[in-house]
Each structure stands twice: as structure tokens, then as C-alpha cells.
């Protein structure tokens, strides 16, 4: 199937008078319609910047974007702001971590959704309002008719997140970008939003790029996982493969750090050190300074993407050479 | 088991003011009749969702906010009106680490001075206090030569949290309250700080009260766990028992809501619907009843009491109290 999102060698730099931050350093991936890609990484790994580049949200004067981004047949990098406005919402939409800052505080939820529909589809306000009501029902907001007239501050966190999802889906986009949409929520609400997103994604056949720092959330939503470190994908593969049999030392370290099945009170196998300074990246493998398997050659050249299986890619010289295998994590769903 | 800290009937209601004369319109029942003990050398984990009162509990323990009712005894000495133990003495024995590592450090002090500040206030001579700060920097894994004269903005989040831990230890406390102390850190850094906390606990003979919303972390670090919901304790017991065999419907739902970590066994259905209710005017009777699938008339009428079984586990649920009037009791 032809990919609905195609990214080729994406690079994003932010320049300030003092320094240049190399936020994304050569990311390539294809996403087929109806599939969910989970981008897993820690803060500063470039996962949110990648997402913003996909929808053309990076500030044009301060950021420098290279590479090709094609979304639903549109070349995002070549489009003007006016052209982007036509594509946003109808082809590609985004949901954010903080609905309170993503929604407009001075308009009701209903007005915000109806405005979007009128703007993109040219229907009457009454029709748009009816669609807005339908959308709130789709995202399972109780007493939807009353909630349409609520301002964002009148809703709870979980409800606002549902309203933002309704807004994003209002013009039936073929690609949904989700930037940590469950991170700010309580755990019992988080799982509701995850289950809802998964259900909507399947019903509407959307492609989703889901950014998260939480391995558990990625395991719940993603078909494929890309592990991001210092602006590069260091490992990509089916969710099951990446979580059960990680190949890259960083992926394994990240899984070990999530205190899964770790014996109570015993030391964790933590990754030493801190993420690299994105203004001054090492020439070789960015993870080498923290990697316990690193050798001299790891710091010389950037490891190429190596396919371990047709759908499992890793960027590590030593894994590619078959010299190391990292330990698979113990998976233990808490007995309930 | 000797109790280092025992808390009895802890209650804090915050008035919500507003209107013409700024009168109290409602109260937030942040913490309501909470009792527990922390044994010497153990780690008590407190879990719950936002608004459950876990952070207010921590602040009450530290006397950062005055309590409405209840007693707190530290090492057998009560802290209160006619105190056995003054607040000054209490703070020598009990220290706290907060979630926001940046906001809890003075931006104008080099970190060694931040660490030495407590001992200086408590009358330790400056050279001795600074020497101790150097030792503590070493103990939390930061090279004193490199870090002593840095300011908070020059450090990463993980390093700042190490400084906060060092500062908490500067007065040689016996109990440290960690309020979401690792929650703002990235996973790889979180694991490092958790390892540090385990090492320090052993090295300095500490007792921890560990507050977090992260159920994995609490399971990892705690000996016993206390589950709170809207200002009440719903379940309290040894960590293994709680995670293996939760009794309270809320504890079950909370654990069932954790992401599965296994793409082959995804969560099919969310165990609870809706958000936690507002702690202003919480539901009558059992506060969980509005989201509980087993709720019956008795749950709205009578608040369940925390009843202890033989194994050191306590649960507040009518279903587990014979004769409560609940059909499943």
C-alpha cells in the first residue's frame, strides 16, 4: 500500500545567535494508511520537533528544515502558509499534551469545532453544530449537547482531552499526530483515552503518529515503534519485536529503566550519564558516551541503518556485526 | 515493628473563598481522617490520582501547612500544641524532597551553599557545614570539585534533584519524604536517582515516605503501600499483597489501568469511566461509590471504615465488612 506519510532524511536545526541546536538529524520513515507509529524517546530527543515538522508548525524564521515530507500526497516542506492551512485539519491534524493551552479559552467547545468545519467544508453553521454534537458523542463525552456550550475551563482534564480529539477529527483527517496526549492525565483517565484513540483510529482507518516517553503507552497503541535518541531513530520495528527483543543498547536500557519486573528494592540497570548536548553532537554514535558496549570505532562514524529483519532496523555497529546481544526485558503485567 | 512516625486522624480542609465578602463558600476536603504508621527503616509508598490528598499529607507531616485535626507523633514524641518536639527539632529529623527540582533551590546560591544552609541555620559552624556539603555531594554522585560552586540553572534536572536529596540529608534526618521526587525526570535519569535513593537509604539508615502517581516506581521502591482516593485511605498493606491481590475496587481499577507493557496483551477496556470527582463536596458515604460498579445504597449512606485484617492489610470497603449491609459482604 502506498504510504500516507513519507519522510526522507528530515533534519531540523534551530539557530540562535549563541548556538545551533541540531534537534532532528536525518529521520526517514514511511507510514501506511491505518497504521500507528509510536515514536518513543526522552525529552530533547527530537520526537516532538519531528511531529511539528510533519504539520509545518515549526517557526519559519528560527528553524531550518531539510529533507522531504509528504503527507497524503502533499509536499509539506514546499507549501506556503496559506496552502498549509488548507491541509491542516482536512488531511492532517494534531492533538497535544495540554488541551488547556491548545483550545481557545474564550470560545465554547461547540463553537471551536463548528468553526473548523465551516472553515474547511463550507457547510452552514447549523450543520456544523450538528456535526460537532455527533463528534462529542463519538469521543464519548456524556451529555454532549450540554457540553457543546461549555468553555474549556469548565471541563475536567480527561473531558478536555476528548474535546480536543473531537476537534482534531472534525474534518476527517487521514493522518493524526498525537504529541503525548495522555501524559498529563491520571492513570485511570489515561487508559480511557488510549482505548478511545485506538478504537477511533481503527473505525476511521486513520494513520497515527504517536509520540510518547512512556514505553507502556507505546505498547498499548503502536503497531510499529521507532526509538529516538539525539534526533535519530536508533531502532525501528514492530511494537512486539522492539519491546520483546530490543536490539539497540539504548532501547534495552530504556526498557530496563522503566522498573518493569525489577526485583523490589534492588538496584536498577540504569543507563549512566545524561543525554547529549544537542548543540554539540559527537561525530559517531550519539549514544556511545553512555553505552557500556561502546568501542573506539563507535565514536568515529555514524552507524548506518542496518536491517536485522525486513521490518526491524537498528543503528549500532556492534549489533550489526553480531558482536553483542542486549538482554530482553522481563514483561510482567501486574496481576489484577 | 517500631513506628518512627505515627499519624492519627489527620484532617485538612481548605476553604474555597469567593463572592462579595470573600467568605468561605465551600471546603476542599483535601485530607480527611487519615491514619497510618511508618516503621523504622521502611519505605511507605503513597499512591493516588491528582486531588487524592497525597501531597497535602506530605505537607501536613512536615508542618508546612497547619493541620485542622489529628496528631502526628515522631519517634513516640507528639508534635502539636504542647509539643514534646518543636518544629525546629522535627525538621532536623524529617526532611522533604519536592517534585520541581528547580523551584525548590535558591537560584542565587551556589549548590554547596544550598546544601549547607540548613546546618548553618541550626548552628553548625560554616567550615563544618561546607565540609559536610562536600561529603554529601560525593554521596549523591556529583564530584564536589566540579559542582560545589555551580548555580541551579547550570545543572540538569537529574543533577538538581541529586542536590535536593543532598540538601535533605544535610541535617542528618531519620525520615525523608519524597513527594513525586523522580516524576519530572526522564526514565533513564529516574532509574539513576532511584538507585541513588536505595543506596542512601542503606548508607544513612533512612526511612522513606515515597509519594508518587507512578505505580511501577512505587512498587519498586516501597515496602508498604497506601492507596488514597479523594482525601481518604482506601487500602494500606505490604506492597506484594497490594499489587498481587488488591482488595478495594479502586485499587483494582488503578492497577488495571496501568498500560500493559506488552503489545500482545493490550488493555481491552478501561476499568473506570470518567474523571475523579472534585474534592470540593465529595460524594457522601464511600467517596469512590460514584465510579464503583459494586456501589449499593449502604455505600452512599455510611462511610466505610478502614478495617485491618490479620496480615497487616487494611481496606475501607463495605463489601469486605461482614454485616455492613452490602449484598456482597
Interface residues (C-beta under 8 A of the other chain):
Chain A: X42 X43 X142 X156 X157 X158 X159 X186 X187 X188 X189 X190 X191 X192 X194 X195 X198 X213 X214 X215 X216 X217 X219 X220 X222 X238 X239 X240 X243 X253 X254 X256 X257 X258 X259 X260 X262 X264 X265 X266 X267 X268 X269 X270 X271 X272 X274 X275 X331 X332 X333 X334 X335 X336
Chain B: X49 X50 X156 X158 X159 X186 X187 X188 X189 X190 X191 X192 X194 X195 X198 X199 X213 X215 X216 X217 X219 X220 X221 X222 X223 X239 X240 X243 X244 X245 X246 X252 X253 X254 X255 X256 X257 X258 X259 X260 X261 X262 X263 X264 X265 X266 X267 X268 X269 X270 X271 X272 X273 X274 X275 X276
